[in-house]
């Protein structure tokens, strides 16, 4: 399993399609393309040279418990030490905390490469960024000084502790208790499951961000508070002391991501400190959860990139049967399977989803920077609207596409893909969790339709429609981009009409949102990727004779997306409009 960082594709997305430096400059962030490229090339080298070689071996070896500790696969600890020594954990953390102060967009691009090279290893780093952002936004000054520099340096890592055995998404049912102590701390008792990187041997300490309720807290989600609970006690001067009451009772046996320790954590009178306000922990945790959801989209992008690389390499090298006459090589007894039309369909589908998703996710990452740094209140509000609206879609749509891309990669390999020798089956196993964690994709779909679209009477969606329509109606456009723009404009109308109909129907049908949400999210995902492929096509046509073979490849992918994938939206919209009775008919239940 080898990995080649797709630097040229990343540059195309960042510099030519979303114009990252201009967007950042407008937000008051001065950085040039050469600096961005230098950081990405350095990170790409680390990913390809240091952690990619550990991907397959880490999957085979997995993690093991040693008492209350977890031992990660061979080589993981040394690779993490190099990661810390290179300053990579804090690339986009605040300079005051010892970070690099670079835009979040750069950190997002690095996360993609980490996930491609070794998704299991990358998980030990990914939630640390989310924990940093959550504490930075919600914690007291004392807690920020205690934890943020250590998270930025990578000396400590972070986790997100939500799920309990009796409650998954329904956090209002959680039972973990936090009892006030005589000082300003709390004592936490309870068990959390499915905790990514909950215990490991890579870092000196682990900062667990734990949802719990105090003894007199109101019932349901209104009584949830958030606490920072370190694996090892931390003095006010930052000195790490003895073990806190946090123990790993088990490592979950999983389908994939074997090199990542997913733990059952038991909190036994563990010392923790309140983050934010009492009984408002869920709102505080949403900073971390939304960061993790965008991170899931990036992880999905990374896995898709790796799967696509593996499939393309195999298709070029595998000689089998004769291609259609026009593509045959008379000097060969058989032709590479890449010359078979159906294999090309699968490879192009992989590339269209991966490269189109990259443009979308980098654009969203730029909005994180605008929301954080811009001095223009209107620009910050616009960025917040886009992120609020599209974060659930980005998580769900991209994770579903990762499973599709990984499955297609296995199909390209044929029988060789189903055995472990070629490694492609690992990508499918590693990808399959993505639609499940950080809120299952059904939850994301309901959030998008019920809360983010209908919840504000379509205000945020109207703003996004205006942005896309502004592009489709630009004057003086290259004539060859008109078909892209016309199709995209028609899709804008379809999205607007469907959202209006669902809003009206849901007033008298309490099943409408639940039965239409998944299809609505799928439609928004197709629409957004179409928007960026149309923008990519416009970039290439504007270059005219200066367009390179790489640019023409991107234009070919844009045509493939519009001709072969985007027609699916007609069926998706029809499903979204179908009767709720079809899904909810009691006769359809398989009774015994």
Secondary structure, 3 states (H helix, E strand, C coil): CCCCCCHHHHHHHHHHHCCHHHHHHHCCCCCCHHHHHHHHHHHHHHHHHHHHHHHHHHHHHCCEEECCEEECCCCHHHHHHHHHHCCCCCCCCCHHHCCCCCCHHHHHHHHHHHHHHHHHHHHHHHHHHHHHHHHHHHCCHHHHHHHHHHHHHCCEEEEEECCECCECCCHHHCCCEEEECCCCCEEEEEEEEEEECCCCCCCCEEEEEEEEECCCCCCHHHHCEEEEEECEEECCCCCEEEECCEEEEEECCCCCCCCCCEEEEEEEEEEEEEECCCCCHHHHHHHHHHHHHHHHHHHHHHHHHHHHHHHHHHHHHCECCCCCHHHCCCCCCCCEHHHCHHHHHHHHHHHHHHHHHHHHHHHHHHHHHHHHHCCCHHHHHHHHHHHHHHHHHHHHHHHHHHHHHHHHHHHHHCHHHHCHHHCHHHHHHHHCCCCCCCCCHHHHHHHHHHHHHHHHCCHHHHHHHHHHHHHHCCCCCCHHHHHHHHHHHHHHHHHHHHHHHHHHHHCCCCCHHHHHHHHHHHHHHHHHHHHHHHHHHHHHHHHHHHCCHHHHHHHHHHHHHHHHHCCHHHHHHHHHHCCHHHHHCHHHCCCC
